[in-house]
Amino acid sequence: MIKYVNINIERIKSIAFNPETNGGKAILCQDLLIRMKNIKEEEGLSESNFVFLQNTQTGEIKMKIV
């Protein structure tokens, strides 16, 4: 069974804009933040409508809208 843990938005921002973060992970998080911003503007949502989940085995991060 794949287990995901919740990651808060502040953690995503720290990964995305930390110069010491592995490049691929930083780019992924920046992309998620850009998509979140666009969806917020288009749909009139707030940050509380977004949940970030990380796979505990692979480190994969997903964004869900609730």
mmCIF file of the N, C-alpha and C atoms, coordinates in Angstrom:
data_MODEL
# 
_entry.id   MODEL 
# 
loop_
_atom_site.group_PDB 
_atom_site.id 
_atom_site.type_symbol 
_atom_site.label_atom_id 
_atom_site.label_alt_id 
_atom_site.label_comp_id 
_atom_site.label_asym_id 
_atom_site.label_entity_id 
_atom_site.label_seq_id 
_atom_site.pdbx_PDB_ins_code 
_atom_site.Cartn_x 
_atom_site.Cartn_y 
_atom_site.Cartn_z 
_atom_site.occupancy 
_atom_site.B_iso_or_equiv 
_atom_site.pdbx_formal_charge 
_atom_site.auth_seq_id 
_atom_site.auth_comp_id 
_atom_site.auth_asym_id 
_atom_site.auth_atom_id 
_atom_site.pdbx_PDB_model_num 
ATOM 1   N N  . MET A 1 1  ? 0.843   -1.182 0.000   1.00 0.00 ? 1  MET A N  1 
ATOM 2   C CA . MET A 1 1  ? 0.000   0.000  0.000   1.00 0.00 ? 1  MET A CA 1 
ATOM 3   C C  . MET A 1 1  ? 0.891   1.249  0.000   1.00 0.00 ? 1  MET A C  1 
ATOM 4   N N  . ILE A 1 2  ? 0.540   2.199  -0.852  1.00 0.00 ? 2  ILE A N  1 
ATOM 5   C CA . ILE A 1 2  ? 1.304   3.446  -0.934  1.00 0.00 ? 2  ILE A CA 1 
ATOM 6   C C  . ILE A 1 2  ? 0.779   4.402  0.127   1.00 0.00 ? 2  ILE A C  1 
ATOM 7   N N  . LYS A 1 3  ? 1.703   4.956  0.909   1.00 0.00 ? 3  LYS A N  1 
ATOM 8   C CA . LYS A 1 3  ? 1.325   5.876  1.968   1.00 0.00 ? 3  LYS A CA 1 
ATOM 9   C C  . LYS A 1 3  ? 1.776   7.285  1.598   1.00 0.00 ? 3  LYS A C  1 
ATOM 10  N N  . TYR A 1 4  ? 0.870   8.247  1.749   1.00 0.00 ? 4  TYR A N  1 
ATOM 11  C CA . TYR A 1 4  ? 1.175   9.654  1.508   1.00 0.00 ? 4  TYR A CA 1 
ATOM 12  C C  . TYR A 1 4  ? 1.060   10.422 2.813   1.00 0.00 ? 4  TYR A C  1 
ATOM 13  N N  . VAL A 1 5  ? 1.907   11.418 2.968   1.00 0.00 ? 5  VAL A N  1 
ATOM 14  C CA . VAL A 1 5  ? 1.822   12.301 4.136   1.00 0.00 ? 5  VAL A CA 1 
ATOM 15  C C  . VAL A 1 5  ? 1.548   13.713 3.647   1.00 0.00 ? 5  VAL A C  1 
ATOM 16  N N  . ASN A 1 6  ? 0.853   14.465 4.460   1.00 0.00 ? 6  ASN A N  1 
ATOM 17  C CA . ASN A 1 6  ? 0.504   15.838 4.130   1.00 0.00 ? 6  ASN A CA 1 
ATOM 18  C C  . ASN A 1 6  ? 1.716   16.753 4.325   1.00 0.00 ? 6  ASN A C  1 
ATOM 19  N N  . ILE A 1 7  ? 1.958   17.627 3.363   1.00 0.00 ? 7  ILE A N  1 
ATOM 20  C CA . ILE A 1 7  ? 3.030   18.620 3.457   1.00 0.00 ? 7  ILE A CA 1 
ATOM 21  C C  . ILE A 1 7  ? 2.371   19.991 3.407   1.00 0.00 ? 7  ILE A C  1 
ATOM 22  N N  . ASN A 1 8  ? 2.748   20.884 4.305   1.00 0.00 ? 8  ASN A N  1 
ATOM 23  C CA . ASN A 1 8  ? 2.119   22.207 4.288   1.00 0.00 ? 8  ASN A CA 1 
ATOM 24  C C  . ASN A 1 8  ? 2.743   23.090 3.208   1.00 0.00 ? 8  ASN A C  1 
ATOM 25  N N  . ILE A 1 9  ? 2.038   24.141 2.859   1.00 0.00 ? 9  ILE A N  1 
ATOM 26  C CA . ILE A 1 9  ? 2.449   25.047 1.782   1.00 0.00 ? 9  ILE A CA 1 
ATOM 27  C C  . ILE A 1 9  ? 3.797   25.704 2.079   1.00 0.00 ? 9  ILE A C  1 
ATOM 28  N N  . GLU A 1 10 ? 4.070   25.972 3.337   1.00 0.00 ? 10 GLU A N  1 
ATOM 29  C CA . GLU A 1 10 ? 5.347   26.603 3.700   1.00 0.00 ? 10 GLU A CA 1 
ATOM 30  C C  . GLU A 1 10 ? 6.522   25.689 3.362   1.00 0.00 ? 10 GLU A C  1 
ATOM 31  N N  . ARG A 1 11 ? 6.349   24.395 3.556   1.00 0.00 ? 11 ARG A N  1 
ATOM 32  C CA . ARG A 1 11 ? 7.404   23.424 3.223   1.00 0.00 ? 11 ARG A CA 1 
ATOM 33  C C  . ARG A 1 11 ? 7.632   23.384 1.711   1.00 0.00 ? 11 ARG A C  1 
ATOM 34  N N  . ILE A 1 12 ? 6.547   23.423 0.939   1.00 0.00 ? 12 ILE A N  1 
ATOM 35  C CA . ILE A 1 12 ? 6.659   23.436 -0.517  1.00 0.00 ? 12 ILE A CA 1 
ATOM 36  C C  . ILE A 1 12 ? 7.432   24.677 -0.970  1.00 0.00 ? 12 ILE A C  1 
ATOM 37  N N  . LYS A 1 13 ? 7.107   25.827 -0.387  1.00 0.00 ? 13 LYS A N  1 
ATOM 38  C CA . LYS A 1 13 ? 7.796   27.074 -0.734  1.00 0.00 ? 13 LYS A CA 1 
ATOM 39  C C  . LYS A 1 13 ? 9.278   27.007 -0.358  1.00 0.00 ? 13 LYS A C  1 
ATOM 40  N N  . SER A 1 14 ? 9.585   26.419 0.786   1.00 0.00 ? 14 SER A N  1 
ATOM 41  C CA . SER A 1 14 ? 10.987  26.344 1.196   1.00 0.00 ? 14 SER A CA 1 
ATOM 42  C C  . SER A 1 14 ? 11.791  25.428 0.278   1.00 0.00 ? 14 SER A C  1 
ATOM 43  N N  . ILE A 1 15 ? 11.182  24.358 -0.202  1.00 0.00 ? 15 ILE A N  1 
ATOM 44  C CA . ILE A 1 15 ? 11.859  23.469 -1.157  1.00 0.00 ? 15 ILE A CA 1 
ATOM 45  C C  . ILE A 1 15 ? 12.047  24.189 -2.489  1.00 0.00 ? 15 ILE A C  1 
ATOM 46  N N  . ALA A 1 16 ? 11.009  24.886 -2.937  1.00 0.00 ? 16 ALA A N  1 
ATOM 47  C CA . ALA A 1 16 ? 11.029  25.518 -4.252  1.00 0.00 ? 16 ALA A CA 1 
ATOM 48  C C  . ALA A 1 16 ? 12.060  26.632 -4.368  1.00 0.00 ? 16 ALA A C  1 
ATOM 49  N N  . PHE A 1 17 ? 12.269  27.386 -3.292  1.00 0.00 ? 17 PHE A N  1 
ATOM 50  C CA . PHE A 1 17 ? 13.114  28.567 -3.387  1.00 0.00 ? 17 PHE A CA 1 
ATOM 51  C C  . PHE A 1 17 ? 14.416  28.467 -2.596  1.00 0.00 ? 17 PHE A C  1 
ATOM 52  N N  . ASN A 1 18 ? 14.758  27.276 -2.122  1.00 0.00 ? 18 ASN A N  1 
ATOM 53  C CA . ASN A 1 18 ? 16.019  27.063 -1.429  1.00 0.00 ? 18 ASN A CA 1 
ATOM 54  C C  . ASN A 1 18 ? 17.089  26.735 -2.463  1.00 0.00 ? 18 ASN A C  1 
ATOM 55  N N  . PRO A 1 19 ? 18.139  27.556 -2.553  1.00 0.00 ? 19 PRO A N  1 
ATOM 56  C CA . PRO A 1 19 ? 19.162  27.310 -3.579  1.00 0.00 ? 19 PRO A CA 1 
ATOM 57  C C  . PRO A 1 19 ? 19.915  25.992 -3.396  1.00 0.00 ? 19 PRO A C  1 
ATOM 58  N N  . GLU A 1 20 ? 19.853  25.398 -2.223  1.00 0.00 ? 20 GLU A N  1 
ATOM 59  C CA . GLU A 1 20 ? 20.553  24.134 -1.971  1.00 0.00 ? 20 GLU A CA 1 
ATOM 60  C C  . GLU A 1 20 ? 19.693  22.906 -2.266  1.00 0.00 ? 20 GLU A C  1 
ATOM 61  N N  . THR A 1 21 ? 18.428  23.119 -2.656  1.00 0.00 ? 21 THR A N  1 
ATOM 62  C CA . THR A 1 21 ? 17.531  22.011 -2.967  1.00 0.00 ? 21 THR A CA 1 
ATOM 63  C C  . THR A 1 21 ? 17.947  21.361 -4.273  1.00 0.00 ? 21 THR A C  1 
ATOM 64  N N  . ASN A 1 22 ? 17.832  20.051 -4.318  1.00 0.00 ? 22 ASN A N  1 
ATOM 65  C CA . ASN A 1 22 ? 18.095  19.327 -5.560  1.00 0.00 ? 22 ASN A CA 1 
ATOM 66  C C  . ASN A 1 22 ? 17.268  19.970 -6.672  1.00 0.00 ? 22 ASN A C  1 
ATOM 67  N N  . GLY A 1 23 ? 17.888  20.316 -7.788  1.00 0.00 ? 23 GLY A N  1 
ATOM 68  C CA . GLY A 1 23 ? 17.261  21.058 -8.877  1.00 0.00 ? 23 GLY A CA 1 
ATOM 69  C C  . GLY A 1 23 ? 15.926  20.521 -9.347  1.00 0.00 ? 23 GLY A C  1 
ATOM 70  N N  . GLY A 1 24 ? 15.819  19.225 -9.565  1.00 0.00 ? 24 GLY A N  1 
ATOM 71  C CA . GLY A 1 24 ? 14.575  18.646 -10.056 1.00 0.00 ? 24 GLY A CA 1 
ATOM 72  C C  . GLY A 1 24 ? 13.425  18.833 -9.094  1.00 0.00 ? 24 GLY A C  1 
ATOM 73  N N  . LYS A 1 25 ? 13.679  18.658 -7.818  1.00 0.00 ? 25 LYS A N  1 
ATOM 74  C CA . LYS A 1 25 ? 12.627  18.803 -6.816  1.00 0.00 ? 25 LYS A CA 1 
ATOM 75  C C  . LYS A 1 25 ? 12.209  20.263 -6.687  1.00 0.00 ? 25 LYS A C  1 
ATOM 76  N N  . ALA A 1 26 ? 13.165  21.185 -6.768  1.00 0.00 ? 26 ALA A N  1 
ATOM 77  C CA . ALA A 1 26 ? 12.852  22.610 -6.689  1.00 0.00 ? 26 ALA A CA 1 
ATOM 78  C C  . ALA A 1 26 ? 11.988  23.040 -7.864  1.00 0.00 ? 26 ALA A C  1 
ATOM 79  N N  . ILE A 1 27 ? 12.332  22.567 -9.060  1.00 0.00 ? 27 ILE A N  1 
ATOM 80  C CA . ILE A 1 27 ? 11.559  22.913 -10.256 1.00 0.00 ? 27 ILE A CA 1 
ATOM 81  C C  . ILE A 1 27 ? 10.149  22.353 -10.156 1.00 0.00 ? 27 ILE A C  1 
ATOM 82  N N  . LEU A 1 28 ? 10.003  21.120 -9.668  1.00 0.00 ? 28 LEU A N  1 
ATOM 83  C CA . LEU A 1 28 ? 8.691   20.521 -9.472  1.00 0.00 ? 28 LEU A CA 1 
ATOM 84  C C  . LEU A 1 28 ? 7.848   21.373 -8.531  1.00 0.00 ? 28 LEU A C  1 
ATOM 85  N N  . CYS A 1 29 ? 8.418   21.773 -7.412  1.00 0.00 ? 29 CYS A N  1 
ATOM 86  C CA . CYS A 1 29 ? 7.673   22.559 -6.436  1.00 0.00 ? 29 CYS A CA 1 
ATOM 87  C C  . CYS A 1 29 ? 7.328   23.940 -6.985  1.00 0.00 ? 29 CYS A C  1 
ATOM 88  N N  . GLN A 1 30 ? 8.232   24.542 -7.746  1.00 0.00 ? 30 GLN A N  1 
ATOM 89  C CA . GLN A 1 30 ? 7.938   25.834 -8.374  1.00 0.00 ? 30 GLN A CA 1 
ATOM 90  C C  . GLN A 1 30 ? 6.784   25.683 -9.352  1.00 0.00 ? 30 GLN A C  1 
ATOM 91  N N  . ASP A 1 31 ? 6.785   24.593 -10.109 1.00 0.00 ? 31 ASP A N  1 
ATOM 92  C CA . ASP A 1 31 ? 5.699   24.326 -11.058 1.00 0.00 ? 31 ASP A CA 1 
ATOM 93  C C  . ASP A 1 31 ? 4.367   24.163 -10.331 1.00 0.00 ? 31 ASP A C  1 
ATOM 94  N N  . LEU A 1 32 ? 4.382   23.441 -9.220  1.00 0.00 ? 32 LEU A N  1 
ATOM 95  C CA . LEU A 1 32 ? 3.151   23.272 -8.435  1.00 0.00 ? 32 LEU A CA 1 
ATOM 96  C C  . LEU A 1 32 ? 2.635   24.615 -7.923  1.00 0.00 ? 32 LEU A C  1 
ATOM 97  N N  . LEU A 1 33 ? 3.542   25.470 -7.467  1.00 0.00 ? 33 LEU A N  1 
ATOM 98  C CA . LEU A 1 33 ? 3.133   26.782 -6.961  1.00 0.00 ? 33 LEU A CA 1 
ATOM 99  C C  . LEU A 1 33 ? 2.571   27.661 -8.077  1.00 0.00 ? 33 LEU A C  1 
ATOM 100 N N  . ILE A 1 34 ? 3.154   27.587 -9.259  1.00 0.00 ? 34 ILE A N  1 
ATOM 101 C CA . ILE A 1 34 ? 2.635   28.356 -10.399 1.00 0.00 ? 34 ILE A CA 1 
ATOM 102 C C  . ILE A 1 34 ? 1.250   27.863 -10.781 1.00 0.00 ? 34 ILE A C  1 
ATOM 103 N N  . ARG A 1 35 ? 1.089   26.534 -10.835 1.00 0.00 ? 35 ARG A N  1 
ATOM 104 C CA . ARG A 1 35 ? -0.233  25.978 -11.154 1.00 0.00 ? 35 ARG A CA 1 
ATOM 105 C C  . ARG A 1 35 ? -1.253  26.351 -10.098 1.00 0.00 ? 35 ARG A C  1 
ATOM 106 N N  . MET A 1 36 ? -0.845  26.303 -8.830  1.00 0.00 ? 36 MET A N  1 
ATOM 107 C CA . MET A 1 36 ? -1.744  26.670 -7.747  1.00 0.00 ? 36 MET A CA 1 
ATOM 108 C C  . MET A 1 36 ? -2.194  28.130 -7.896  1.00 0.00 ? 36 MET A C  1 
ATOM 109 N N  . LYS A 1 37 ? -1.255  29.021 -8.196  1.00 0.00 ? 37 LYS A N  1 
ATOM 110 C CA . LYS A 1 37 ? -1.578  30.435 -8.369  1.00 0.00 ? 37 LYS A CA 1 
ATOM 111 C C  . LYS A 1 37 ? -2.579  30.626 -9.507  1.00 0.00 ? 37 LYS A C  1 
ATOM 112 N N  . ASN A 1 38 ? -2.349  29.973 -10.636 1.00 0.00 ? 38 ASN A N  1 
ATOM 113 C CA . ASN A 1 38 ? -3.248  30.095 -11.784 1.00 0.00 ? 38 ASN A CA 1 
ATOM 114 C C  . ASN A 1 38 ? -4.643  29.564 -11.467 1.00 0.00 ? 38 ASN A C  1 
ATOM 115 N N  . ILE A 1 39 ? -4.714  28.423 -10.807 1.00 0.00 ? 39 ILE A N  1 
ATOM 116 C CA . ILE A 1 39 ? -6.008  27.839 -10.452 1.00 0.00 ? 39 ILE A CA 1 
ATOM 117 C C  . ILE A 1 39 ? -6.728  28.731 -9.447  1.00 0.00 ? 39 ILE A C  1 
ATOM 118 N N  . LYS A 1 40 ? -5.985  29.276 -8.482  1.00 0.00 ? 40 LYS A N  1 
ATOM 119 C CA . LYS A 1 40 ? -6.600  30.184 -7.497  1.00 0.00 ? 40 LYS A CA 1 
ATOM 120 C C  . LYS A 1 40 ? -7.249  31.364 -8.194  1.00 0.00 ? 40 LYS A C  1 
ATOM 121 N N  . GLU A 1 41 ? -6.564  31.967 -9.152  1.00 0.00 ? 41 GLU A N  1 
ATOM 122 C CA . GLU A 1 41 ? -7.091  33.123 -9.868  1.00 0.00 ? 41 GLU A CA 1 
ATOM 123 C C  . GLU A 1 41 ? -8.289  32.751 -10.734 1.00 0.00 ? 41 GLU A C  1 
ATOM 124 N N  . GLU A 1 42 ? -8.199  31.623 -11.448 1.00 0.00 ? 42 GLU A N  1 
ATOM 125 C CA . GLU A 1 42 ? -9.271  31.203 -12.352 1.00 0.00 ? 42 GLU A CA 1 
ATOM 126 C C  . GLU A 1 42 ? -10.525 30.760 -11.612 1.00 0.00 ? 42 GLU A C  1 
ATOM 127 N N  . GLU A 1 43 ? -10.343 30.045 -10.519 1.00 0.00 ? 43 GLU A N  1 
ATOM 128 C CA . GLU A 1 43 ? -11.477 29.443 -9.809  1.00 0.00 ? 43 GLU A CA 1 
ATOM 129 C C  . GLU A 1 43 ? -11.898 30.224 -8.562  1.00 0.00 ? 43 GLU A C  1 
ATOM 130 N N  . GLY A 1 44 ? -11.131 31.236 -8.188  1.00 0.00 ? 44 GLY A N  1 
ATOM 131 C CA . GLY A 1 44 ? -11.466 32.003 -6.986  1.00 0.00 ? 44 GLY A CA 1 
ATOM 132 C C  . GLY A 1 44 ? -11.264 31.214 -5.704  1.00 0.00 ? 44 GLY A C  1 
ATOM 133 N N  . LEU A 1 45 ? -10.234 30.385 -5.663  1.00 0.00 ? 45 LEU A N  1 
ATOM 134 C CA . LEU A 1 45 ? -9.958  29.555 -4.494  1.00 0.00 ? 45 LEU A CA 1 
ATOM 135 C C  . LEU A 1 45 ? -8.913  30.223 -3.604  1.00 0.00 ? 45 LEU A C  1 
ATOM 136 N N  . SER A 1 46 ? -8.716  29.663 -2.416  1.00 0.00 ? 46 SER A N  1 
ATOM 137 C CA . SER A 1 46 ? -7.673  30.142 -1.507  1.00 0.00 ? 46 SER A CA 1 
ATOM 138 C C  . SER A 1 46 ? -6.664  29.018 -1.271  1.00 0.00 ? 46 SER A C  1 
ATOM 139 N N  . GLU A 1 47 ? -5.570  29.356 -0.580  1.00 0.00 ? 47 GLU A N  1 
ATOM 140 C CA . GLU A 1 47 ? -4.539  28.344 -0.309  1.00 0.00 ? 47 GLU A CA 1 
ATOM 141 C C  . GLU A 1 47 ? -5.094  27.176 0.500   1.00 0.00 ? 47 GLU A C  1 
ATOM 142 N N  . SER A 1 48 ? -6.109  27.423 1.303   1.00 0.00 ? 48 SER A N  1 
ATOM 143 C CA . SER A 1 48 ? -6.660  26.341 2.123   1.00 0.00 ? 48 SER A CA 1 
ATOM 144 C C  . SER A 1 48 ? -7.379  25.285 1.288   1.00 0.00 ? 48 SER A C  1 
ATOM 145 N N  . ASN A 1 49 ? -7.658  25.578 0.020   1.00 0.00 ? 49 ASN A N  1 
ATOM 146 C CA . ASN A 1 49 ? -8.297  24.605 -0.864  1.00 0.00 ? 49 ASN A CA 1 
ATOM 147 C C  . ASN A 1 49 ? -7.305  23.618 -1.471  1.00 0.00 ? 49 ASN A C  1 
ATOM 148 N N  . PHE A 1 50 ? -6.009  23.807 -1.211  1.00 0.00 ? 50 PHE A N  1 
ATOM 149 C CA . PHE A 1 50 ? -4.982  22.965 -1.798  1.00 0.00 ? 50 PHE A CA 1 
ATOM 150 C C  . PHE A 1 50 ? -4.303  22.125 -0.729  1.00 0.00 ? 50 PHE A C  1 
ATOM 151 N N  . VAL A 1 51 ? -4.092  20.852 -1.064  1.00 0.00 ? 51 VAL A N  1 
ATOM 152 C CA . VAL A 1 51 ? -3.407  19.922 -0.176  1.00 0.00 ? 51 VAL A CA 1 
ATOM 153 C C  . VAL A 1 51 ? -2.243  19.323 -0.956  1.00 0.00 ? 51 VAL A C  1 
ATOM 154 N N  . PHE A 1 52 ? -1.088  19.268 -0.314  1.00 0.00 ? 52 PHE A N  1 
ATOM 155 C CA . PHE A 1 52 ? 0.092   18.679 -0.929  1.00 0.00 ? 52 PHE A CA 1 
ATOM 156 C C  . PHE A 1 52 ? 0.405   17.378 -0.207  1.00 0.00 ? 52 PHE A C  1 
ATOM 157 N N  . LEU A 1 53 ? 0.596   16.317 -0.983  1.00 0.00 ? 53 LEU A N  1 
ATOM 158 C CA . LEU A 1 53 ? 0.853   14.995 -0.433  1.00 0.00 ? 53 LEU A CA 1 
ATOM 159 C C  . LEU A 1 53 ? 2.170   14.474 -0.972  1.00 0.00 ? 53 LEU A C  1 
ATOM 160 N N  . GLN A 1 54 ? 2.932   13.819 -0.092  1.00 0.00 ? 54 GLN A N  1 
ATOM 161 C CA . GLN A 1 54 ? 4.212   13.239 -0.506  1.00 0.00 ? 54 GLN A CA 1 
ATOM 162 C C  . GLN A 1 54 ? 4.200   11.746 -0.255  1.00 0.00 ? 54 GLN A C  1 
ATOM 163 N N  . ASN A 1 55 ? 4.602   10.991 -1.275  1.00 0.00 ? 55 ASN A N  1 
ATOM 164 C CA . ASN A 1 55 ? 4.736   9.543  -1.166  1.00 0.00 ? 55 ASN A CA 1 
ATOM 165 C C  . ASN A 1 55 ? 5.917   9.261  -0.250  1.00 0.00 ? 55 ASN A C  1 
ATOM 166 N N  . THR A 1 56 ? 5.691   8.500  0.810   1.00 0.00 ? 56 THR A N  1 
ATOM 167 C CA . THR A 1 56 ? 6.753   8.239  1.787   1.00 0.00 ? 56 THR A CA 1 
ATOM 168 C C  . THR A 1 56 ? 7.859   7.342  1.239   1.00 0.00 ? 56 THR A C  1 
ATOM 169 N N  . GLN A 1 57 ? 7.568   6.558  0.211   1.00 0.00 ? 57 GLN A N  1 
ATOM 170 C CA . GLN A 1 57 ? 8.580   5.664  -0.349  1.00 0.00 ? 57 GLN A CA 1 
ATOM 171 C C  . GLN A 1 57 ? 9.417   6.323  -1.433  1.00 0.00 ? 57 GLN A C  1 
ATOM 172 N N  . THR A 1 58 ? 8.784   7.080  -2.328  1.00 0.00 ? 58 THR A N  1 
ATOM 173 C CA . THR A 1 58 ? 9.502   7.643  -3.480  1.00 0.00 ? 58 THR A CA 1 
ATOM 174 C C  . THR A 1 58 ? 9.803   9.136  -3.330  1.00 0.00 ? 58 THR A C  1 
ATOM 175 N N  . GLY A 1 59 ? 9.104   9.838  -2.453  1.00 0.00 ? 59 GLY A N  1 
ATOM 176 C CA . GLY A 1 59 ? 9.287   11.276 -2.303  1.00 0.00 ? 59 GLY A CA 1 
ATOM 177 C C  . GLY A 1 59 ? 8.461   12.085 -3.285  1.00 0.00 ? 59 GLY A C  1 
ATOM 178 N N  . GLU A 1 60 ? 7.694   11.414 -4.146  1.00 0.00 ? 60 GLU A N  1 
ATOM 179 C CA . GLU A 1 60 ? 6.847   12.094 -5.128  1.00 0.00 ? 60 GLU A CA 1 
ATOM 180 C C  . GLU A 1 60 ? 5.868   13.019 -4.405  1.00 0.00 ? 60 GLU A C  1 
ATOM 181 N N  . ILE A 1 61 ? 5.670   14.225 -4.939  1.00 0.00 ? 61 ILE A N  1 
ATOM 182 C CA . ILE A 1 61 ? 4.754   15.202 -4.343  1.00 0.00 ? 61 ILE A CA 1 
ATOM 183 C C  . ILE A 1 61 ? 3.596   15.421 -5.304  1.00 0.00 ? 61 ILE A C  1 
ATOM 184 N N  . LYS A 1 62 ? 2.373   15.389 -4.754  1.00 0.00 ? 62 LYS A N  1 
ATOM 185 C CA . LYS A 1 62 ? 1.165   15.629 -5.534  1.00 0.00 ? 62 LYS A CA 1 
ATOM 186 C C  . LYS A 1 62 ? 0.394   16.790 -4.934  1.00 0.00 ? 62 LYS A C  1 
ATOM 187 N N  . MET A 1 63 ? -0.339  17.508 -5.796  1.00 0.00 ? 63 MET A N  1 
ATOM 188 C CA . MET A 1 63 ? -1.205  18.576 -5.342  1.00 0.00 ? 63 MET A CA 1 
ATOM 189 C C  . MET A 1 63 ? -2.643  18.166 -5.578  1.00 0.00 ? 63 MET A C  1 
ATOM 190 N N  . LYS A 1 64 ? -3.471  18.322 -4.574  1.00 0.00 ? 64 LYS A N  1 
ATOM 191 C CA . LYS A 1 64 ? -4.900  18.004 -4.687  1.00 0.00 ? 64 LYS A CA 1 
ATOM 192 C C  . LYS A 1 64 ? -5.702  19.246 -4.328  1.00 0.00 ? 64 LYS A C  1 
ATOM 193 N N  . ILE A 1 65 ? -6.846  19.404 -4.978  1.00 0.00 ? 65 ILE A N  1 
ATOM 194 C CA . ILE A 1 65 ? -7.750  20.511 -4.665  1.00 0.00 ? 65 ILE A CA 1 
ATOM 195 C C  . ILE A 1 65 ? -8.928  19.922 -3.892  1.00 0.00 ? 65 ILE A C  1 
ATOM 196 N N  . VAL A 1 66 ? -9.204  20.534 -2.756  1.00 0.00 ? 66 VAL A N  1 
ATOM 197 C CA . VAL A 1 66 ? -10.324 20.066 -1.917  1.00 0.00 ? 66 VAL A CA 1 
ATOM 198 C C  . VAL A 1 66 ? -11.353 21.152 -1.741  1.00 0.00 ? 66 VAL A C  1 
# 
